[in-house]
Amino acid sequence: MDEEYCEVVVTGGADWLPGYTRTMVEERLAACGHQFSAIRSVYRWAGTVQDEPEGRVALHTRRSLVPEIVERTAALHPYEVPCVIAVPLVGGDPAYLRWITEETRDPVARN
């Protein structure tokens, strides 16, 4: 199988993440999303250290869909600069990886 896969990590408000995750799956940008509703995020923003409760989702998808996920997340996310990072998968159950391909769409051609 020559498709490359990844896990896209997105953080945001725990109340916002379920709808976002469902949208990513409904739009076939991700095969699934594993949500963690209680994480703590410590970060510097606008010169001040923030310490906030958040949620996190791990989307399983094709690496070729990452640009579209980043674009769609920017449109949907309430944060000015959301955390959206892709971590490559180096292997896995071949049947699960095939399922990711079957449940996601082909990327949109870009000029």
HELIX and SHEET records of a PDB file:
HELIX    1   1 LEU A   17  GLU A   26  1                                  10    
HELIX    2   2 ARG A   63  LEU A   65  5                                   3    
HELIX    3   3 VAL A   66  LEU A   76  1                                  11    
HELIX    4   4 PRO A   94  GLU A  103  1                                  10    
SHEET    1   A 4 CYS A  32  TRP A  45  0                                        
SHEET    2   A 4 THR A  48  ARG A  62 -1                                        
SHEET    3   A 4 TYR A   5  GLY A  12 -1                                        
SHEET    4   A 4 VAL A  84  PRO A  88 -1                                        
END                                                                             
